[in-house]
């Protein structure tokens, strides 16, 4: 098989990914990566249908994205992704998205674990029950699987997990977390998405059907912080940090 880095996927930035100011919504970066990753894992026989035969599924733990050039509506994009490192339970993957002329639009890294579906816990055995190729240690940015928000946050919205937010694994899909954060953007923050330069999302605990949670938010310098606090389980579900270019 050819190298992972040689696999290229065509993606389309559709109108639904943009807001009323023609700025790409933050969670669209997640959706574009998901489109590419699922097709890529299918080619590698590492997609969910294959892993579930062993009672396992890939679960995203973190995603870091650096925006290089703003994406415009109806733009055709081309993406690459590759498995770059394996340390402990964490599998790191890089992603690179370009336009038709080879201009980098955004790049990023993700950390994932294998989830034992029955136990709802991280699979930590050293031997994985299906073949995995060796990683390609080419890294696109500094990224880690965890981060602790150390700012005072205000509660801004109470919500309940809806059936439409649940995916095939029985929890809120990771792409929905960026959507939940965007729902508490102010109008000025929506308009200023053109200045987004980096987004880091950390998934700490599952949100499941019917869970009640609180969206928390803080602003500090050129950063926005978001946190989803699961009131039903009394724990933090996710943290998101967005960095913006200064004026």
KAZIGI-V955770 format. One line per field, one symbol per residue. ss: DSSP state (A for helix, B for strand, O for the rest). psi: psi as a letter, one per 40 degrees, with the letter a starting at -180 (. if undefined). burial: 1 if it has 9 or more other C-alpha atoms within 8 Angstrom, else 0. A space follows every 10 residues. Layout:
ss=???
psi=???
burial=???
//
This chain:
ss=OOOAAAOOBB BBOOAAABOO OOOBOAAAAA AAAAAAAAAA AAAOOOOAAA AAAAOBBBBB BBBBBBBOOO OOOOOBBBBB BBBBBBBOOB BBBBBBBBOO OOOBBBBBBB BBBBBBOOOO BBOOOOOOOO OOOOOOOOOO OOOOOOOOOO OOOBBBBBBB OOAAABOOOO OBOOAAAAAA AAOOOOAAAA AAAAABBBBB BBBOOOOOOO OBBBBBBBBB OOBBBBBBBB OOOOBBBBBB BBBBOOO
psi=iiideehhhh ihgideeiae efihideddd dddddddddd dddefeiddd deeefiihhh dihhhhhdhh hiiehhihii iihdihhbeh hihiihhiae eehhdiiaii hiihhhddef ihheidhhfi hhiiihghid ihiieiihhf ihihhehhih hideehaeee ihiddddddd ddeeiidddd dedeehdihh hhhdiihihe ihihhiiihh bfihhihhhh ddefihdiih hhhihi.
burial=0001001000 1011001110 0011111111 1110111101 1100011001 1100111101 1111111100 1110111111 1111110011 1111111110 0001111111 1111111000 0110000000 0000100001 0000100000 0000010000 1000110000 1110111111 1101100001 1010011111 1111001110 1111111100 0111111111 1000011111 1111000
//
